[in-house]
Structures are given as C-alpha cells and as structure tokens.
Amino acid sequence: MEGEERVSVSELSPESKRAYVLVKVVEKSEPKEIPSRFGPTRMVTEALVADDTGGILMSLWDDQAEQVSVGDVLQVDNGYISLVRGHMRLNIGKYGSMSQAEEELEANTETNMSDREFDMPRRNPRYGGRDGGSGGGYNRF
C-alpha cells in the first residue's frame, strides 16, 4: 500500500479503480457456476464486506473464496468496482490482491453500496453488445 491512500466503502463508485480498502467479511454466499465465453466455467462466490461507513458485495472468483471466512478482516489492494446488472461489486482482479489484516473493524451493513442501481454504460453497437451488432465486444481487425 505504499503511497496509496485507503478509501472507505462509502467512497467507492462505479468509476473506482486501484481501490485500497479495509473490510470485514459479514456474509458469504454459496459458490455459483458462471459460464465463460473464453474457456472453462468459473465459480463465483459473493461476500458482503463492510467497514464502519457501509457494506458492498465483493466477487470472489474460483479459489479466492476459499481464502475468506465470515469475520475475517481483509486488506484489499488495487481492487476495482464493476457493475453487475447495474449494481456495484468490489473485485480483486489479476493486478490486485487481498490479505488478512490484524486490525479490528466495525462493520456497518445498514448502508449497502450494492443496493443502489446505476445506469449501465452503453456499449458501442459497432462492436456488439446490447445495442446491436454481432456481439462479442472486441475489435475484429
């Protein structure tokens, strides 16, 4: 976390990238199978995580879920926010990391940042997506 400033859960937004946040795991769902267009099926587990300013759902992919238990305090480094059906999710991603933290943390789940719905960004119809095109979303040059 050198030179990076920790943000609170309530400060996260759909544009948040390179987020450094300390959160406590409040709930953890059962894993769900997610089909992938680019390879084998993946497993995703959602965990409700929170700090003293509010909560947010965190997507734990594949073996990330095994590293997390309810009650754990996690330091998320270089996380990012994605929108799932218009609702924010905290993600680790391949350039981020999470580790167990020794700090105590109050978890406020009265405000869940994932409850708020955001408009989904429009995809360019030239490259596919919901607005037309042939799907895929990648340049075909």
PyMOL CGO cylinders between C-alpha atoms (Angstrom):
from pymol import cmd
from pymol.cgo import CYLINDER

trace = [
    CYLINDER, 0.00, 0.00, 0.00, 3.00, 2.26, -0.40, 0.3, 1, 1, 1, 1, 1, 1,
    CYLINDER, 3.00, 2.26, -0.40, 1.93, 5.75, -1.39, 0.3, 1, 1, 1, 1, 1, 1,
    CYLINDER, 1.93, 5.75, -1.39, -1.68, 4.67, -1.83, 0.3, 1, 1, 1, 1, 1, 1,
    CYLINDER, -1.68, 4.67, -1.83, -4.49, 6.13, 0.23, 0.3, 1, 1, 1, 1, 1, 1,
    CYLINDER, -4.49, 6.13, 0.23, -7.06, 3.83, 1.79, 0.3, 1, 1, 1, 1, 1, 1,
    CYLINDER, -7.06, 3.83, 1.79, -10.66, 4.68, 0.93, 0.3, 1, 1, 1, 1, 1, 1,
    CYLINDER, -10.66, 4.68, 0.93, -13.81, 3.84, 2.83, 0.3, 1, 1, 1, 1, 1, 1,
    CYLINDER, -13.81, 3.84, 2.83, -16.57, 1.67, 1.37, 0.3, 1, 1, 1, 1, 1, 1,
    CYLINDER, -16.57, 1.67, 1.37, -18.90, 4.70, 1.17, 0.3, 1, 1, 1, 1, 1, 1,
    CYLINDER, -18.90, 4.70, 1.17, -16.36, 6.45, -1.10, 0.3, 1, 1, 1, 1, 1, 1,
    CYLINDER, -16.36, 6.45, -1.10, -16.45, 3.68, -3.73, 0.3, 1, 1, 1, 1, 1, 1,
    CYLINDER, -16.45, 3.68, -3.73, -18.19, 4.44, -7.02, 0.3, 1, 1, 1, 1, 1, 1,
    CYLINDER, -18.19, 4.44, -7.02, -18.66, 2.67, -10.37, 0.3, 1, 1, 1, 1, 1, 1,
    CYLINDER, -18.66, 2.67, -10.37, -15.53, 4.51, -11.58, 0.3, 1, 1, 1, 1, 1, 1,
    CYLINDER, -15.53, 4.51, -11.58, -13.33, 3.29, -8.69, 0.3, 1, 1, 1, 1, 1, 1,
    CYLINDER, -13.33, 3.29, -8.69, -10.12, 1.67, -9.84, 0.3, 1, 1, 1, 1, 1, 1,
    CYLINDER, -10.12, 1.67, -9.84, -6.94, 0.97, -7.86, 0.3, 1, 1, 1, 1, 1, 1,
    CYLINDER, -6.94, 0.97, -7.86, -9.00, 0.94, -4.65, 0.3, 1, 1, 1, 1, 1, 1,
    CYLINDER, -9.00, 0.94, -4.65, -7.28, 0.24, -1.34, 0.3, 1, 1, 1, 1, 1, 1,
    CYLINDER, -7.28, 0.24, -1.34, -9.90, -0.66, 1.26, 0.3, 1, 1, 1, 1, 1, 1,
    CYLINDER, -9.90, -0.66, 1.26, -10.04, -2.43, 4.63, 0.3, 1, 1, 1, 1, 1, 1,
    CYLINDER, -10.04, -2.43, 4.63, -13.21, -4.50, 5.06, 0.3, 1, 1, 1, 1, 1, 1,
    CYLINDER, -13.21, -4.50, 5.06, -14.73, -7.15, 7.32, 0.3, 1, 1, 1, 1, 1, 1,
    CYLINDER, -14.73, -7.15, 7.32, -16.47, -10.19, 5.82, 0.3, 1, 1, 1, 1, 1, 1,
    CYLINDER, -16.47, -10.19, 5.82, -20.06, -10.19, 7.12, 0.3, 1, 1, 1, 1, 1, 1,
    CYLINDER, -20.06, -10.19, 7.12, -21.72, -12.85, 4.93, 0.3, 1, 1, 1, 1, 1, 1,
    CYLINDER, -21.72, -12.85, 4.93, -20.59, -15.30, 2.28, 0.3, 1, 1, 1, 1, 1, 1,
    CYLINDER, -20.59, -15.30, 2.28, -22.85, -16.98, -0.30, 0.3, 1, 1, 1, 1, 1, 1,
    CYLINDER, -22.85, -16.98, -0.30, -22.58, -20.42, -1.82, 0.3, 1, 1, 1, 1, 1, 1,
    CYLINDER, -22.58, -20.42, -1.82, -20.46, -20.55, -5.00, 0.3, 1, 1, 1, 1, 1, 1,
    CYLINDER, -20.46, -20.55, -5.00, -22.26, -20.26, -8.35, 0.3, 1, 1, 1, 1, 1, 1,
    CYLINDER, -22.26, -20.26, -8.35, -21.10, -21.64, -11.69, 0.3, 1, 1, 1, 1, 1, 1,
    CYLINDER, -21.10, -21.64, -11.69, -20.64, -18.95, -14.34, 0.3, 1, 1, 1, 1, 1, 1,
    CYLINDER, -20.64, -18.95, -14.34, -20.26, -19.99, -17.98, 0.3, 1, 1, 1, 1, 1, 1,
    CYLINDER, -20.26, -19.99, -17.98, -17.36, -18.30, -19.75, 0.3, 1, 1, 1, 1, 1, 1,
    CYLINDER, -17.36, -18.30, -19.75, -17.14, -17.34, -23.41, 0.3, 1, 1, 1, 1, 1, 1,
    CYLINDER, -17.14, -17.34, -23.41, -13.36, -17.68, -23.26, 0.3, 1, 1, 1, 1, 1, 1,
    CYLINDER, -13.36, -17.68, -23.26, -12.71, -21.01, -21.58, 0.3, 1, 1, 1, 1, 1, 1,
    CYLINDER, -12.71, -21.01, -21.58, -13.88, -23.30, -18.81, 0.3, 1, 1, 1, 1, 1, 1,
    CYLINDER, -13.88, -23.30, -18.81, -16.74, -22.50, -16.45, 0.3, 1, 1, 1, 1, 1, 1,
    CYLINDER, -16.74, -22.50, -16.45, -15.70, -20.38, -13.47, 0.3, 1, 1, 1, 1, 1, 1,
    CYLINDER, -15.70, -20.38, -13.47, -17.02, -20.29, -9.91, 0.3, 1, 1, 1, 1, 1, 1,
    CYLINDER, -17.02, -20.29, -9.91, -18.01, -17.02, -8.23, 0.3, 1, 1, 1, 1, 1, 1,
    CYLINDER, -18.01, -17.02, -8.23, -18.88, -16.50, -4.57, 0.3, 1, 1, 1, 1, 1, 1,
    CYLINDER, -18.88, -16.50, -4.57, -20.33, -13.23, -3.35, 0.3, 1, 1, 1, 1, 1, 1,
    CYLINDER, -20.33, -13.23, -3.35, -19.36, -11.93, 0.07, 0.3, 1, 1, 1, 1, 1, 1,
    CYLINDER, -19.36, -11.93, 0.07, -20.92, -8.97, 1.84, 0.3, 1, 1, 1, 1, 1, 1,
    CYLINDER, -20.92, -8.97, 1.84, -18.00, -6.96, 3.19, 0.3, 1, 1, 1, 1, 1, 1,
    CYLINDER, -18.00, -6.96, 3.19, -18.20, -3.75, 5.21, 0.3, 1, 1, 1, 1, 1, 1,
    CYLINDER, -18.20, -3.75, 5.21, -16.32, -1.10, 7.12, 0.3, 1, 1, 1, 1, 1, 1,
    CYLINDER, -16.32, -1.10, 7.12, -17.77, 1.47, 9.52, 0.3, 1, 1, 1, 1, 1, 1,
    CYLINDER, -17.77, 1.47, 9.52, -19.20, 3.53, 6.62, 0.3, 1, 1, 1, 1, 1, 1,
    CYLINDER, -19.20, 3.53, 6.62, -21.18, 0.79, 4.85, 0.3, 1, 1, 1, 1, 1, 1,
    CYLINDER, -21.18, 0.79, 4.85, -21.12, -2.51, 3.01, 0.3, 1, 1, 1, 1, 1, 1,
    CYLINDER, -21.12, -2.51, 3.01, -20.63, -3.74, -0.54, 0.3, 1, 1, 1, 1, 1, 1,
    CYLINDER, -20.63, -3.74, -0.54, -20.79, -7.09, -2.30, 0.3, 1, 1, 1, 1, 1, 1,
    CYLINDER, -20.79, -7.09, -2.30, -17.40, -8.50, -3.25, 0.3, 1, 1, 1, 1, 1, 1,
    CYLINDER, -17.40, -8.50, -3.25, -16.98, -11.04, -6.05, 0.3, 1, 1, 1, 1, 1, 1,
    CYLINDER, -16.98, -11.04, -6.05, -14.61, -13.86, -5.13, 0.3, 1, 1, 1, 1, 1, 1,
    CYLINDER, -14.61, -13.86, -5.13, -13.54, -15.86, -8.16, 0.3, 1, 1, 1, 1, 1, 1,
    CYLINDER, -13.54, -15.86, -8.16, -12.54, -19.52, -8.09, 0.3, 1, 1, 1, 1, 1, 1,
    CYLINDER, -12.54, -19.52, -8.09, -10.05, -20.21, -5.25, 0.3, 1, 1, 1, 1, 1, 1,
    CYLINDER, -10.05, -20.21, -5.25, -10.31, -16.66, -3.81, 0.3, 1, 1, 1, 1, 1, 1,
    CYLINDER, -10.31, -16.66, -3.81, -13.45, -17.82, -1.96, 0.3, 1, 1, 1, 1, 1, 1,
    CYLINDER, -13.45, -17.82, -1.96, -11.50, -20.48, -0.06, 0.3, 1, 1, 1, 1, 1, 1,
    CYLINDER, -11.50, -20.48, -0.06, -9.20, -17.78, 1.36, 0.3, 1, 1, 1, 1, 1, 1,
    CYLINDER, -9.20, -17.78, 1.36, -12.07, -15.87, 3.01, 0.3, 1, 1, 1, 1, 1, 1,
    CYLINDER, -12.07, -15.87, 3.01, -14.27, -16.65, 6.03, 0.3, 1, 1, 1, 1, 1, 1,
    CYLINDER, -14.27, -16.65, 6.03, -17.04, -14.71, 7.76, 0.3, 1, 1, 1, 1, 1, 1,
    CYLINDER, -17.04, -14.71, 7.76, -15.45, -12.49, 10.40, 0.3, 1, 1, 1, 1, 1, 1,
    CYLINDER, -15.45, -12.49, 10.40, -12.15, -12.02, 8.54, 0.3, 1, 1, 1, 1, 1, 1,
    CYLINDER, -12.15, -12.02, 8.54, -10.77, -8.50, 8.16, 0.3, 1, 1, 1, 1, 1, 1,
    CYLINDER, -10.77, -8.50, 8.16, -9.26, -8.10, 4.69, 0.3, 1, 1, 1, 1, 1, 1,
    CYLINDER, -9.26, -8.10, 4.69, -6.92, -5.54, 3.19, 0.3, 1, 1, 1, 1, 1, 1,
    CYLINDER, -6.92, -5.54, 3.19, -7.86, -5.20, -0.48, 0.3, 1, 1, 1, 1, 1, 1,
    CYLINDER, -7.86, -5.20, -0.48, -5.08, -3.65, -2.54, 0.3, 1, 1, 1, 1, 1, 1,
    CYLINDER, -5.08, -3.65, -2.54, -5.62, -2.40, -6.09, 0.3, 1, 1, 1, 1, 1, 1,
    CYLINDER, -5.62, -2.40, -6.09, -9.24, -3.56, -6.20, 0.3, 1, 1, 1, 1, 1, 1,
    CYLINDER, -9.24, -3.56, -6.20, -11.79, -2.19, -8.63, 0.3, 1, 1, 1, 1, 1, 1,
    CYLINDER, -11.79, -2.19, -8.63, -15.54, -1.76, -8.98, 0.3, 1, 1, 1, 1, 1, 1,
    CYLINDER, -15.54, -1.76, -8.98, -17.58, -3.44, -11.69, 0.3, 1, 1, 1, 1, 1, 1,
    CYLINDER, -17.58, -3.44, -11.69, -21.31, -3.21, -12.32, 0.3, 1, 1, 1, 1, 1, 1,
    CYLINDER, -21.31, -3.21, -12.32, -23.36, -6.41, -12.29, 0.3, 1, 1, 1, 1, 1, 1,
    CYLINDER, -23.36, -6.41, -12.29, -26.84, -5.71, -13.63, 0.3, 1, 1, 1, 1, 1, 1,
    CYLINDER, -26.84, -5.71, -13.63, -26.35, -2.08, -12.57, 0.3, 1, 1, 1, 1, 1, 1,
    CYLINDER, -26.35, -2.08, -12.57, -25.14, -2.83, -9.03, 0.3, 1, 1, 1, 1, 1, 1,
    CYLINDER, -25.14, -2.83, -9.03, -21.59, -2.29, -7.74, 0.3, 1, 1, 1, 1, 1, 1,
    CYLINDER, -21.59, -2.29, -7.74, -19.29, -5.21, -6.94, 0.3, 1, 1, 1, 1, 1, 1,
    CYLINDER, -19.29, -5.21, -6.94, -15.83, -4.98, -5.43, 0.3, 1, 1, 1, 1, 1, 1,
    CYLINDER, -15.83, -4.98, -5.43, -13.31, -7.16, -7.31, 0.3, 1, 1, 1, 1, 1, 1,
    CYLINDER, -13.31, -7.16, -7.31, -9.69, -8.12, -6.79, 0.3, 1, 1, 1, 1, 1, 1,
    CYLINDER, -9.69, -8.12, -6.79, -8.72, -8.83, -10.41, 0.3, 1, 1, 1, 1, 1, 1,
    CYLINDER, -8.72, -8.83, -10.41, -5.40, -10.12, -11.65, 0.3, 1, 1, 1, 1, 1, 1,
    CYLINDER, -5.40, -10.12, -11.65, -3.50, -6.94, -10.72, 0.3, 1, 1, 1, 1, 1, 1,
    CYLINDER, -3.50, -6.94, -10.72, -4.96, -6.69, -7.22, 0.3, 1, 1, 1, 1, 1, 1,
    CYLINDER, -4.96, -6.69, -7.22, -4.53, -8.64, -4.02, 0.3, 1, 1, 1, 1, 1, 1,
    CYLINDER, -4.53, -8.64, -4.02, -6.19, -9.28, -0.70, 0.3, 1, 1, 1, 1, 1, 1,
    CYLINDER, -6.19, -9.28, -0.70, -4.64, -10.29, 2.58, 0.3, 1, 1, 1, 1, 1, 1,
    CYLINDER, -4.64, -10.29, 2.58, -5.75, -10.96, 6.14, 0.3, 1, 1, 1, 1, 1, 1,
    CYLINDER, -5.75, -10.96, 6.14, -5.41, -7.88, 8.35, 0.3, 1, 1, 1, 1, 1, 1,
    CYLINDER, -5.41, -7.88, 8.35, -4.81, -7.90, 12.09, 0.3, 1, 1, 1, 1, 1, 1,
    CYLINDER, -4.81, -7.90, 12.09, -6.86, -4.73, 12.65, 0.3, 1, 1, 1, 1, 1, 1,
    CYLINDER, -6.86, -4.73, 12.65, -10.23, -4.69, 14.38, 0.3, 1, 1, 1, 1, 1, 1,
    CYLINDER, -10.23, -4.69, 14.38, -13.03, -3.24, 12.28, 0.3, 1, 1, 1, 1, 1, 1,
    CYLINDER, -13.03, -3.24, 12.28, -16.64, -2.29, 12.88, 0.3, 1, 1, 1, 1, 1, 1,
    CYLINDER, -16.64, -2.29, 12.88, -18.95, -3.48, 10.10, 0.3, 1, 1, 1, 1, 1, 1,
    CYLINDER, -18.95, -3.48, 10.10, -21.87, -1.20, 9.24, 0.3, 1, 1, 1, 1, 1, 1,
    CYLINDER, -21.87, -1.20, 9.24, -24.28, -3.01, 6.90, 0.3, 1, 1, 1, 1, 1, 1,
    CYLINDER, -24.28, -3.01, 6.90, -27.15, -0.52, 7.22, 0.3, 1, 1, 1, 1, 1, 1,
    CYLINDER, -27.15, -0.52, 7.22, -25.86, 1.18, 4.07, 0.3, 1, 1, 1, 1, 1, 1,
    CYLINDER, -25.86, 1.18, 4.07, -25.16, -1.36, 1.34, 0.3, 1, 1, 1, 1, 1, 1,
    CYLINDER, -25.16, -1.36, 1.34, -23.50, 0.31, -1.64, 0.3, 1, 1, 1, 1, 1, 1,
    CYLINDER, -23.50, 0.31, -1.64, -24.53, -2.64, -3.83, 0.3, 1, 1, 1, 1, 1, 1,
    CYLINDER, -24.53, -2.64, -3.83, -28.23, -1.86, -3.27, 0.3, 1, 1, 1, 1, 1, 1,
    CYLINDER, -28.23, -1.86, -3.27, -28.00, 1.34, -5.30, 0.3, 1, 1, 1, 1, 1, 1,
    CYLINDER, -28.00, 1.34, -5.30, -28.67, 0.91, -9.02, 0.3, 1, 1, 1, 1, 1, 1,
    CYLINDER, -28.67, 0.91, -9.02, -26.54, 2.69, -11.60, 0.3, 1, 1, 1, 1, 1, 1,
    CYLINDER, -26.54, 2.69, -11.60, -27.12, 3.12, -15.31, 0.3, 1, 1, 1, 1, 1, 1,
    CYLINDER, -27.12, 3.12, -15.31, -25.07, 0.63, -17.26, 0.3, 1, 1, 1, 1, 1, 1,
    CYLINDER, -25.07, 0.63, -17.26, -22.66, 2.24, -19.72, 0.3, 1, 1, 1, 1, 1, 1,
    CYLINDER, -22.66, 2.24, -19.72, -23.84, 1.89, -23.30, 0.3, 1, 1, 1, 1, 1, 1,
    CYLINDER, -23.84, 1.89, -23.30, -21.78, -0.39, -25.48, 0.3, 1, 1, 1, 1, 1, 1,
    CYLINDER, -21.78, -0.39, -25.48, -20.75, 0.70, -28.94, 0.3, 1, 1, 1, 1, 1, 1,
    CYLINDER, -20.75, 0.70, -28.94, -23.16, -1.06, -31.36, 0.3, 1, 1, 1, 1, 1, 1,
    CYLINDER, -23.16, -1.06, -31.36, -20.39, -1.25, -33.97, 0.3, 1, 1, 1, 1, 1, 1,
    CYLINDER, -20.39, -1.25, -33.97, -18.62, -3.86, -31.85, 0.3, 1, 1, 1, 1, 1, 1,
    CYLINDER, -18.62, -3.86, -31.85, -21.64, -5.71, -30.47, 0.3, 1, 1, 1, 1, 1, 1,
    CYLINDER, -21.64, -5.71, -30.47, -23.39, -5.75, -27.17, 0.3, 1, 1, 1, 1, 1, 1,
    CYLINDER, -23.39, -5.75, -27.17, -26.91, -4.94, -26.09, 0.3, 1, 1, 1, 1, 1, 1,
    CYLINDER, -26.91, -4.94, -26.09, -27.38, -2.15, -28.62, 0.3, 1, 1, 1, 1, 1, 1,
    CYLINDER, -27.38, -2.15, -28.62, -26.92, -4.32, -31.70, 0.3, 1, 1, 1, 1, 1, 1,
    CYLINDER, -26.92, -4.32, -31.70, -24.01, -5.55, -33.70, 0.3, 1, 1, 1, 1, 1, 1,
    CYLINDER, -24.01, -5.55, -33.70, -22.78, -9.09, -33.91, 0.3, 1, 1, 1, 1, 1, 1,
    CYLINDER, -22.78, -9.09, -33.91, -21.87, -9.50, -30.23, 0.3, 1, 1, 1, 1, 1, 1,
    CYLINDER, -21.87, -9.50, -30.23, -18.55, -10.19, -28.64, 0.3, 1, 1, 1, 1, 1, 1,
    CYLINDER, -18.55, -10.19, -28.64, -17.49, -6.62, -27.96, 0.3, 1, 1, 1, 1, 1, 1,
    CYLINDER, -17.49, -6.62, -27.96, -14.00, -6.99, -29.42, 0.3, 1, 1, 1, 1, 1, 1,
    CYLINDER, -14.00, -6.99, -29.42, -12.50, -5.25, -32.40, 0.3, 1, 1, 1, 1, 1, 1,
    CYLINDER, -12.50, -5.25, -32.40, -12.33, -7.59, -35.35, 0.3, 1, 1, 1, 1, 1, 1,
    CYLINDER, -12.33, -7.59, -35.35, -9.45, -6.09, -37.34, 0.3, 1, 1, 1, 1, 1, 1,
]
cmd.load_cgo(trace, "trace")
